[in-house]
């Protein structure tokens, strides 16, 4: 007797092929100044890439001290700082680079995009961007 493939059989087979629990990404904690639109846009970029994000506002010298205490070199400073899985993310670091850092489990402090280059995530149209570098901050 021939077996008829039903919609239900296809769905059950597809569900069986999925992992028992989806891998979740680690939370990125973002420390930023007050009412910063580019910081908010970077947070939106992270969320769109599937990262859960928590946010904290810090002001002036407290924010600079947070960066210093977490190993961000003076020449790498940008407007906000993220922390994820023991790494520091300084500035408008793209989610793809964060994923790579986490996947490779690099022995480093983290990643940085110094300044605020146009076209980096959260800084305008990514299709008309300036060339910019993502730096690995070594220990």
C-alpha positions as CSV (number, residue, x, y, z in Angstrom):
1,X,0.0,0.0,0.0
2,X,1.5,3.4,-1.0
3,X,2.2,5.9,1.8
4,X,0.6,9.3,1.2
5,X,2.6,12.3,2.5
6,X,0.4,14.5,4.5
7,X,0.9,18.1,5.6
8,X,0.9,16.8,9.2
9,X,3.6,14.3,8.4
10,X,5.8,17.0,6.9
11,X,5.3,19.3,9.9
12,X,6.1,16.6,12.4
13,X,9.2,15.6,10.4
14,X,10.4,19.2,10.3
15,X,9.8,19.7,14.0
16,X,11.8,16.6,14.8
17,X,14.7,18.0,12.9
18,X,14.9,21.1,15.1
19,X,17.1,21.1,18.2
20,X,15.3,20.3,21.5
21,X,15.9,23.9,22.7
22,X,16.9,26.8,20.6
23,X,20.3,28.3,21.5
24,X,19.9,31.7,23.0
25,X,22.4,34.4,22.7
26,X,23.9,36.0,25.8
27,X,22.6,39.3,27.2
28,X,24.5,42.4,26.2
29,X,24.5,45.1,28.9
30,X,24.9,48.5,27.4
31,X,26.1,51.5,29.4
32,X,25.4,54.8,27.7
33,X,24.8,58.5,28.3
34,X,21.3,60.0,28.5
35,X,19.0,60.4,25.5
36,X,21.7,59.3,23.0
37,X,20.0,58.5,19.7
38,X,22.9,56.6,18.2
39,X,23.2,54.5,21.3
40,X,19.5,53.6,21.1
41,X,20.0,52.8,17.4
42,X,22.9,50.4,18.2
43,X,20.8,48.7,20.8
44,X,18.1,48.3,18.2
45,X,20.8,46.7,15.9
46,X,21.7,44.2,18.6
47,X,18.1,43.3,19.3
48,X,17.4,42.8,15.5
49,X,20.4,40.4,15.5
50,X,18.8,38.4,18.3
51,X,20.7,39.6,21.3
52,X,18.7,40.3,24.5
53,X,19.9,43.8,25.8
54,X,19.8,45.6,29.1
55,X,20.5,49.3,29.3
56,X,22.0,51.5,32.0
57,X,22.6,55.3,31.9
58,X,25.8,56.8,33.3
59,X,27.0,60.3,33.2
60,X,30.3,62.0,32.5
61,X,33.2,60.8,34.7
62,X,31.2,57.8,35.9
63,X,30.9,56.6,32.3
64,X,34.5,57.3,31.6
65,X,35.5,55.4,34.7
66,X,33.4,52.4,33.7
67,X,35.2,52.3,30.4
68,X,38.6,52.5,32.1
69,X,37.8,49.9,34.7
70,X,36.7,47.5,32.0
71,X,40.0,47.8,30.0
72,X,39.0,50.2,27.2
73,X,42.1,52.0,26.0
74,X,41.8,55.8,25.8
75,X,42.3,55.8,22.0
76,X,39.5,53.3,21.5
77,X,36.7,55.2,23.3
78,X,33.4,55.9,21.7
79,X,30.0,56.9,23.1
80,X,28.7,53.7,24.7
81,X,30.1,50.5,26.2
82,X,28.6,47.0,26.1
83,X,29.5,43.9,28.1
84,X,28.7,40.4,27.0
85,X,30.0,37.0,28.3
86,X,33.0,38.7,29.9
87,X,33.9,40.8,26.8
88,X,33.7,44.6,26.4
89,X,32.2,46.1,23.3
90,X,33.2,49.7,22.8
91,X,31.2,51.8,20.3
92,X,29.3,50.8,17.3
93,X,30.5,47.2,17.0
94,X,28.5,45.2,14.4
95,X,26.6,42.2,15.6
96,X,28.3,39.8,13.2
97,X,31.7,40.7,14.8
98,X,30.2,40.1,18.2
99,X,28.9,36.7,17.1
100,X,32.4,35.8,15.8
101,X,34.1,36.9,19.0
102,X,31.7,34.8,21.0
103,X,32.1,31.8,18.7
104,X,35.8,31.9,18.7
105,X,36.1,32.5,22.5
106,X,39.1,34.7,21.9
107,X,41.3,35.5,24.8
108,X,40.8,39.3,24.6
109,X,39.2,42.1,26.5
110,X,36.8,42.7,23.6
111,X,36.1,44.7,20.5
112,X,36.0,48.4,19.7
113,X,34.9,50.8,16.9
114,X,36.5,54.1,18.1
115,X,34.8,57.3,17.4
116,X,31.4,57.3,15.7
117,X,32.0,56.4,12.0
118,X,29.1,57.0,9.6
119,X,27.5,53.8,8.5
120,X,28.5,51.7,11.5
121,X,25.5,50.1,13.2
122,X,23.5,53.0,14.8
123,X,25.3,55.7,12.8
124,X,23.3,56.3,9.7
125,X,22.8,54.3,6.5
126,X,25.0,51.2,6.5
127,X,24.8,51.0,2.6
128,X,26.6,54.4,2.3
129,X,29.1,54.0,5.0
130,X,32.6,55.3,5.7
131,X,35.3,52.7,5.9
132,X,35.9,51.8,9.5
133,X,37.8,49.2,11.5
134,X,36.7,46.9,14.3
135,X,39.6,46.5,16.6
136,X,40.3,43.5,18.9
137,X,41.4,44.8,22.3
138,X,44.0,42.4,23.5
139,X,44.8,41.6,27.1
